[in-house]
Amino acid sequence: AVSIPGEANTLPAETTEAAARAAGFARASSADSVADALERIIAADPHARVLICGSLYLAGQVLKENG
């Protein structure tokens, strides 16, 4: 889980992480940024597939950082 930089209505990443865990996603975690989250995922599994879920603002941030 990550917060969207510069968006006033974003939830703290930790809040989203807690909600995901409560919904049964035991391996949910939070990161300071999309880049940090992707680095952690790749370190754990270089062949991992990543699904970005959330708002279009989040998708836009991911595309901005990773083109």
Chimera marker file (.cmm) of the C-alpha trace (Angstrom):
<marker_set name="trace">
<marker id="1" x="0.000" y="0.000" z="0.000" r="1" g="1" b="0" radius="0.5"/>
<marker id="2" x="1.204" y="3.493" z="-0.812" r="1" g="1" b="0" radius="0.5"/>
<marker id="3" x="-0.190" y="6.979" z="-0.395" r="1" g="1" b="0" radius="0.5"/>
<marker id="4" x="-0.548" y="9.161" z="-3.476" r="1" g="1" b="0" radius="0.5"/>
<marker id="5" x="1.881" y="12.105" z="-3.283" r="1" g="1" b="0" radius="0.5"/>
<marker id="6" x="0.222" y="15.514" z="-3.441" r="1" g="1" b="0" radius="0.5"/>
<marker id="7" x="-3.334" y="14.175" z="-3.098" r="1" g="1" b="0" radius="0.5"/>
<marker id="8" x="-5.207" y="15.552" z="-0.101" r="1" g="1" b="0" radius="0.5"/>
<marker id="9" x="-7.778" y="12.736" z="-0.081" r="1" g="1" b="0" radius="0.5"/>
<marker id="10" x="-5.314" y="9.839" z="-0.069" r="1" g="1" b="0" radius="0.5"/>
<marker id="11" x="-5.350" y="7.493" z="2.893" r="1" g="1" b="0" radius="0.5"/>
<marker id="12" x="-2.154" y="6.898" z="4.826" r="1" g="1" b="0" radius="0.5"/>
<marker id="13" x="-0.440" y="3.789" z="3.445" r="1" g="1" b="0" radius="0.5"/>
<marker id="14" x="-0.617" y="2.162" z="6.872" r="1" g="1" b="0" radius="0.5"/>
<marker id="15" x="-4.417" y="2.571" z="6.943" r="1" g="1" b="0" radius="0.5"/>
<marker id="16" x="-4.749" y="0.875" z="3.560" r="1" g="1" b="0" radius="0.5"/>
<marker id="17" x="-2.386" y="-1.878" z="4.696" r="1" g="1" b="0" radius="0.5"/>
<marker id="18" x="-4.491" y="-2.485" z="7.825" r="1" g="1" b="0" radius="0.5"/>
<marker id="19" x="-7.682" y="-2.662" z="5.740" r="1" g="1" b="0" radius="0.5"/>
<marker id="20" x="-6.065" y="-5.160" z="3.365" r="1" g="1" b="0" radius="0.5"/>
<marker id="21" x="-4.923" y="-7.325" z="6.261" r="1" g="1" b="0" radius="0.5"/>
<marker id="22" x="-8.413" y="-7.193" z="7.796" r="1" g="1" b="0" radius="0.5"/>
<marker id="23" x="-9.792" y="-8.356" z="4.439" r="1" g="1" b="0" radius="0.5"/>
<marker id="24" x="-7.533" y="-11.407" z="4.542" r="1" g="1" b="0" radius="0.5"/>
<marker id="25" x="-4.454" y="-10.250" z="2.646" r="1" g="1" b="0" radius="0.5"/>
<marker id="26" x="-1.973" y="-11.478" z="5.251" r="1" g="1" b="0" radius="0.5"/>
<marker id="27" x="1.105" y="-10.424" z="3.263" r="1" g="1" b="0" radius="0.5"/>
<marker id="28" x="-0.054" y="-6.824" z="2.740" r="1" g="1" b="0" radius="0.5"/>
<marker id="29" x="2.533" y="-4.174" z="3.532" r="1" g="1" b="0" radius="0.5"/>
<marker id="30" x="3.019" y="-0.453" z="3.112" r="1" g="1" b="0" radius="0.5"/>
<marker id="31" x="5.814" y="1.515" z="1.483" r="1" g="1" b="0" radius="0.5"/>
<marker id="32" x="6.897" y="5.143" z="1.336" r="1" g="1" b="0" radius="0.5"/>
<marker id="33" x="6.517" y="5.327" z="-2.450" r="1" g="1" b="0" radius="0.5"/>
<marker id="34" x="5.626" y="3.322" z="-5.524" r="1" g="1" b="0" radius="0.5"/>
<marker id="35" x="9.339" y="2.979" z="-6.309" r="1" g="1" b="0" radius="0.5"/>
<marker id="36" x="10.025" y="1.645" z="-2.806" r="1" g="1" b="0" radius="0.5"/>
<marker id="37" x="7.142" y="-0.827" z="-3.083" r="1" g="1" b="0" radius="0.5"/>
<marker id="38" x="8.340" y="-2.091" z="-6.470" r="1" g="1" b="0" radius="0.5"/>
<marker id="39" x="11.914" y="-2.452" z="-5.196" r="1" g="1" b="0" radius="0.5"/>
<marker id="40" x="10.686" y="-4.553" z="-2.263" r="1" g="1" b="0" radius="0.5"/>
<marker id="41" x="8.568" y="-6.749" z="-4.517" r="1" g="1" b="0" radius="0.5"/>
<marker id="42" x="11.426" y="-7.318" z="-6.967" r="1" g="1" b="0" radius="0.5"/>
<marker id="43" x="13.834" y="-8.091" z="-4.116" r="1" g="1" b="0" radius="0.5"/>
<marker id="44" x="11.429" y="-10.734" z="-2.809" r="1" g="1" b="0" radius="0.5"/>
<marker id="45" x="10.639" y="-12.210" z="-6.243" r="1" g="1" b="0" radius="0.5"/>
<marker id="46" x="12.333" y="-10.924" z="-9.402" r="1" g="1" b="0" radius="0.5"/>
<marker id="47" x="9.646" y="-12.615" z="-11.526" r="1" g="1" b="0" radius="0.5"/>
<marker id="48" x="6.656" y="-11.239" z="-9.607" r="1" g="1" b="0" radius="0.5"/>
<marker id="49" x="3.724" y="-9.783" z="-11.484" r="1" g="1" b="0" radius="0.5"/>
<marker id="50" x="2.402" y="-6.543" z="-10.070" r="1" g="1" b="0" radius="0.5"/>
<marker id="51" x="-1.214" y="-5.416" z="-10.260" r="1" g="1" b="0" radius="0.5"/>
<marker id="52" x="-1.838" y="-1.729" z="-9.521" r="1" g="1" b="0" radius="0.5"/>
<marker id="53" x="-5.274" y="-1.221" z="-7.947" r="1" g="1" b="0" radius="0.5"/>
<marker id="54" x="-6.825" y="1.991" z="-6.759" r="1" g="1" b="0" radius="0.5"/>
<marker id="55" x="-7.649" y="5.341" z="-8.221" r="1" g="1" b="0" radius="0.5"/>
<marker id="56" x="-6.649" y="6.779" z="-11.560" r="1" g="1" b="0" radius="0.5"/>
<marker id="57" x="-4.489" y="9.191" z="-9.566" r="1" g="1" b="0" radius="0.5"/>
<marker id="58" x="-2.454" y="6.233" z="-8.310" r="1" g="1" b="0" radius="0.5"/>
<marker id="59" x="-2.227" y="4.729" z="-11.791" r="1" g="1" b="0" radius="0.5"/>
<marker id="60" x="-1.083" y="8.120" z="-13.089" r="1" g="1" b="0" radius="0.5"/>
<marker id="61" x="1.613" y="8.306" z="-10.428" r="1" g="1" b="0" radius="0.5"/>
<marker id="62" x="2.832" y="4.820" z="-11.341" r="1" g="1" b="0" radius="0.5"/>
<marker id="63" x="2.977" y="5.730" z="-15.037" r="1" g="1" b="0" radius="0.5"/>
<marker id="64" x="4.713" y="9.017" z="-14.240" r="1" g="1" b="0" radius="0.5"/>
<marker id="65" x="7.420" y="7.198" z="-12.277" r="1" g="1" b="0" radius="0.5"/>
<marker id="66" x="7.721" y="4.134" z="-14.510" r="1" g="1" b="0" radius="0.5"/>
<marker id="67" x="6.579" y="5.337" z="-17.930" r="1" g="1" b="0" radius="0.5"/>
<link id1="1" id2="2" r="1" g="1" b="0" radius="0.2"/>
<link id1="2" id2="3" r="1" g="1" b="0" radius="0.2"/>
<link id1="3" id2="4" r="1" g="1" b="0" radius="0.2"/>
<link id1="4" id2="5" r="1" g="1" b="0" radius="0.2"/>
<link id1="5" id2="6" r="1" g="1" b="0" radius="0.2"/>
<link id1="6" id2="7" r="1" g="1" b="0" radius="0.2"/>
<link id1="7" id2="8" r="1" g="1" b="0" radius="0.2"/>
<link id1="8" id2="9" r="1" g="1" b="0" radius="0.2"/>
<link id1="9" id2="10" r="1" g="1" b="0" radius="0.2"/>
<link id1="10" id2="11" r="1" g="1" b="0" radius="0.2"/>
<link id1="11" id2="12" r="1" g="1" b="0" radius="0.2"/>
<link id1="12" id2="13" r="1" g="1" b="0" radius="0.2"/>
<link id1="13" id2="14" r="1" g="1" b="0" radius="0.2"/>
<link id1="14" id2="15" r="1" g="1" b="0" radius="0.2"/>
<link id1="15" id2="16" r="1" g="1" b="0" radius="0.2"/>
<link id1="16" id2="17" r="1" g="1" b="0" radius="0.2"/>
<link id1="17" id2="18" r="1" g="1" b="0" radius="0.2"/>
<link id1="18" id2="19" r="1" g="1" b="0" radius="0.2"/>
<link id1="19" id2="20" r="1" g="1" b="0" radius="0.2"/>
<link id1="20" id2="21" r="1" g="1" b="0" radius="0.2"/>
<link id1="21" id2="22" r="1" g="1" b="0" radius="0.2"/>
<link id1="22" id2="23" r="1" g="1" b="0" radius="0.2"/>
<link id1="23" id2="24" r="1" g="1" b="0" radius="0.2"/>
<link id1="24" id2="25" r="1" g="1" b="0" radius="0.2"/>
<link id1="25" id2="26" r="1" g="1" b="0" radius="0.2"/>
<link id1="26" id2="27" r="1" g="1" b="0" radius="0.2"/>
<link id1="27" id2="28" r="1" g="1" b="0" radius="0.2"/>
<link id1="28" id2="29" r="1" g="1" b="0" radius="0.2"/>
<link id1="29" id2="30" r="1" g="1" b="0" radius="0.2"/>
<link id1="30" id2="31" r="1" g="1" b="0" radius="0.2"/>
<link id1="31" id2="32" r="1" g="1" b="0" radius="0.2"/>
<link id1="32" id2="33" r="1" g="1" b="0" radius="0.2"/>
<link id1="33" id2="34" r="1" g="1" b="0" radius="0.2"/>
<link id1="34" id2="35" r="1" g="1" b="0" radius="0.2"/>
<link id1="35" id2="36" r="1" g="1" b="0" radius="0.2"/>
<link id1="36" id2="37" r="1" g="1" b="0" radius="0.2"/>
<link id1="37" id2="38" r="1" g="1" b="0" radius="0.2"/>
<link id1="38" id2="39" r="1" g="1" b="0" radius="0.2"/>
<link id1="39" id2="40" r="1" g="1" b="0" radius="0.2"/>
<link id1="40" id2="41" r="1" g="1" b="0" radius="0.2"/>
<link id1="41" id2="42" r="1" g="1" b="0" radius="0.2"/>
<link id1="42" id2="43" r="1" g="1" b="0" radius="0.2"/>
<link id1="43" id2="44" r="1" g="1" b="0" radius="0.2"/>
<link id1="44" id2="45" r="1" g="1" b="0" radius="0.2"/>
<link id1="45" id2="46" r="1" g="1" b="0" radius="0.2"/>
<link id1="46" id2="47" r="1" g="1" b="0" radius="0.2"/>
<link id1="47" id2="48" r="1" g="1" b="0" radius="0.2"/>
<link id1="48" id2="49" r="1" g="1" b="0" radius="0.2"/>
<link id1="49" id2="50" r="1" g="1" b="0" radius="0.2"/>
<link id1="50" id2="51" r="1" g="1" b="0" radius="0.2"/>
<link id1="51" id2="52" r="1" g="1" b="0" radius="0.2"/>
<link id1="52" id2="53" r="1" g="1" b="0" radius="0.2"/>
<link id1="53" id2="54" r="1" g="1" b="0" radius="0.2"/>
<link id1="54" id2="55" r="1" g="1" b="0" radius="0.2"/>
<link id1="55" id2="56" r="1" g="1" b="0" radius="0.2"/>
<link id1="56" id2="57" r="1" g="1" b="0" radius="0.2"/>
<link id1="57" id2="58" r="1" g="1" b="0" radius="0.2"/>
<link id1="58" id2="59" r="1" g="1" b="0" radius="0.2"/>
<link id1="59" id2="60" r="1" g="1" b="0" radius="0.2"/>
<link id1="60" id2="61" r="1" g="1" b="0" radius="0.2"/>
<link id1="61" id2="62" r="1" g="1" b="0" radius="0.2"/>
<link id1="62" id2="63" r="1" g="1" b="0" radius="0.2"/>
<link id1="63" id2="64" r="1" g="1" b="0" radius="0.2"/>
<link id1="64" id2="65" r="1" g="1" b="0" radius="0.2"/>
<link id1="65" id2="66" r="1" g="1" b="0" radius="0.2"/>
<link id1="66" id2="67" r="1" g="1" b="0" radius="0.2"/>
</marker_set>
